[in-house]
């Protein structure tokens, strides 16, 4: 009811809503009620047929919508009076709005006798209780067509008449208006099984606006066996369970093969009931299992009735199992004396009081078959067994129902089918979020069962991607158990207690690693701080498996032989930066291999220069010299490291260790075998007759968002391959960098190296599968459009550095949780990338700008908080002058790129930003689309410069 009241309240003045609880009301999201100038009380009605109105109440109104009378179960002529032009009548639907004045006047009557007897104050004062109707005692007092004499006299006993007199005096002056909501529907909640089943199995095409989904909170092995118009709620249906249209199963655990015909309602049946159901043709019956407490004895009782049965009608004119009682007695051999005491009057003998349902037997356990036999009676044994049992009527059972046990059983079944859902979602790689289930399991104390299921899936899946997601789900459960305490979820995950399990995962023994993790987990469950730390280590374990999944891409790295450059000659590689125009984040593992990705990139020169470079040469000493320079080749040395032992390389997987990227590049290029029994110097001398010296430099600031680290890794790999006498294609380099970054544990995607190693404008794509393979398509733009882009694209350095790793952890966590917003956003990222590629093919600057703006909104959705306040002000200031704009990379700082409306606007934008307060240091740079690709050449020891043969270039 709450969502309905919120819809109705839109635009209503201050006041009080009153709703009855014996009906279901559905309506459009915007009922369209006019509340202007409302005074008094307004009743809400829905249109209904005149036939339906014969058993319900309808409003009689005038042309102004004021209520004259309420007709309840009226004659055909009275109902016809209420009909509108379309023949429908306004049904009383149980919703009433009292304006503030009317509500205050009504509340003031609670201290006036005899109305005080409607409250505990009056009852505690000794007043006899009085029962009043919302509609016929309160609302009707304001109807314009009712006189005071008729209203008061219609009250029955004296106390009600006196109450009506008080209500008339208090409320009659308030106008009573009606609002009838077209396209709404009304369902009265009766005790009829037929009505109940019908309300649960309404199809979307039915006349009512109320309809139920076929399955809710259920696991069904073969959903194709559920016919349209059936309903399954909180169930676990294993095997072939066929359910006909018009039937309902609730709170049941059943195993097929079973066939449930139409018109049935099954509830509360455990898996042990399945054998008894096989072979019984169920049709138009209600079969329920109940938890009953007989003093200190808990037991299970099953009840059976027909869909058409009336529980309270006298037996002489009623039915049981949809047949007259006389026919039932004849078919089963049961006599009236078996069901009712001899002294019970005939008029009181009804289904409600019939002792039909076996509860206890002196010698045998009772089960579902002890009521099912009533459907297909077999003479003799079953009847005798039924008669020998202690039986109870539904009237006698009601006070004995164990509601706590029933709710407990339903809860246990909910989490049992939830465990099956976990298996299905993970093993079938579905994009369903398990986070709500995890939160519920923790809240209700079922977390151990859920953790056990996740352990089982992770250890038996045989797939690193599935196992990684399962471990991420375990981390979520542990995080939920901490209940917001214990510190931040993101943090270190290298405690030695977890090292053995991590080593097993690294070695590829996933099953053993998962069970070692589970054993260690038990030591970390006692308090929130330990739970959060355990969650971090599970995320660390998940990252190991993600790395293994992504490293499957190394099979797409093909390395050939090439001429070995002379000793001391430099192999130098210069690369452009990249701009991601759309689709970023969809290239990030595990998103890229679980969903599929698409990113539009453009290789660019910044201020006319290739900003990223590396060079390598062989040296006579058997060592690795790793040198990081400033922004140019002539810059001073920023960091220098010499590695002479394999032990010097062991921190290659720690991104912040000195020279980690270069160390990882030597290992991934297989120039150095690590680990190995051969010392480093022996390896270098045997294979290359000496060592290597590597220099790297970049003109771009740290955290630029222009793909520096991945492109630099590509430059290093290209130069290492060439210096070692090897050749690799651009496709191989793209996958080699992907492999390197996984070994480095930075967890990057593939868009940066695609953007910087492949020339021009292109779209990279990956499919939702392993092994991960990246395919690149050049985007063909109209003649002259590349120069147009050069004239309209500018880079603005924001002066803010970004922290991509922190952003990455949050993004991956949200993806593994399959938050609907994250899944929908990834869909939108890929879709926008394809639209951006098409806009580039058309040379449509405004449409490209629209894609850029859309992309920025998608980035902010993916990583909330990635737009610093100063950057937001900068973008606001530039918005009138640009078609679109976006922060490069993950956001959070670095470079902003803009697509200007007019060409060559560098000076104009500088003046605009200079006048904008709160921006700090910024700078504007020109960019140019690089159509030639990265450059590889051999440079002599000092000054000699010779070009590397084209056939050996990594392009």
GIZI-V167733 format. One record per pair of residues at least 24 apart in sequence whose C-alpha atoms are under 6 Angstrom apart, sorted by the first residue. I is the first residue (numbers start at 1). GAP is how many residues later the second one is. Records with the same first field share a line. If there is no record, write none. Layout:
# GIZI-V167733
I=GAP  GAP
This chain:
# GIZI-V167733
15=83  84  85
16=81  82
17=79  80
18=77  78
19=75  76
20=74
22=167
23=164  165  166
24=162  163
25=160  161
26=158  159  183  184
27=157
40=59  62  134  135
41=56  57  58  135
42=54  55  134  135  136
43=53  135
44=51  134  135  136
45=45  46  47  48  135
46=44  45  134  135  138
47=41  42  43  44
48=40  41
49=39
57=34  35
58=32  33  34
59=31
65=112  113
66=110  111
67=76  109  110
68=75  76  77
69=74  76
114=49
115=48
141=27  31
142=30  34
185=24
193=114
194=113
201=28  29  30  45
203=26
219=198
234=180
236=181
251=159
276=93
291=110  111  115
292=108  109  110
293=107  109
301=58
303=54
311=40  41
312=38  40
313=37
314=33  35  36
315=34  35
332=45
352=42  43
353=40  42
354=39
355=36  37  38
356=37
357=34  35
358=31  32  33
359=31  32
360=29  30
361=28
433=384  385  386
435=382
438=39
459=52  55
464=81  85
465=84
468=74  77
471=67  71
472=67
475=60  63
478=53  57
479=53
482=46  49
485=43
486=42  43  46
493=43  44  47
547=195
551=188
552=219
553=218  219
557=175
558=174
559=168  169
560=166  167
561=165  166
562=163  164  165
563=162
564=161
567=51
568=49  50  51  373
569=48  370  371  372
570=46  47  368  369
571=44  45  148  366  367
572=42  43  364  365
573=40  41  142  362  363
574=38  39  360  361
575=35  37  359
576=27  28  29  34  35  180
577=26  27  129  179
578=24  25  26  128  177  178
582=251  273
583=246  247  250
587=162  163
588=161
593=175  176
594=174
595=173
596=170  171  172
597=168  169
598=166  167  232
599=164  165  234
600=162  163  233
601=154  160  161
602=153  158  159
603=152  153  156  157  326  327
604=324  325  326
605=322  323
606=321
607=318  319  320
611=87  88
612=86
613=83  84
614=81  82  101  102
615=79  80
616=77  78  103
617=75  76
618=73  74
619=71  72  73
620=70
621=69  70
622=59  62  68  69
623=68
624=67  68  69
625=68
626=68
627=67  68
628=67  68
629=67  68
630=67
631=66  67  68
645=35
646=34
653=90  91  92
668=72
703=98  99  191
704=190  191
705=183  184  189
707=45
710=42  43
711=42  45
727=225
728=226
729=225  226
730=224  225
757=177
758=175
759=172  173  174
760=170  171
780=61
781=59  60
790=138
791=112  113
792=107  108  111
793=105  106
794=103  104  132
795=101  102  129  130
796=99  100  127  128
797=98  125  126
798=96  97  124
799=122  123
800=93  94
801=92  93
802=90  91
846=37
849=34  35
850=34
852=32  33
853=31  32
856=30
866=25  26
867=25
870=49
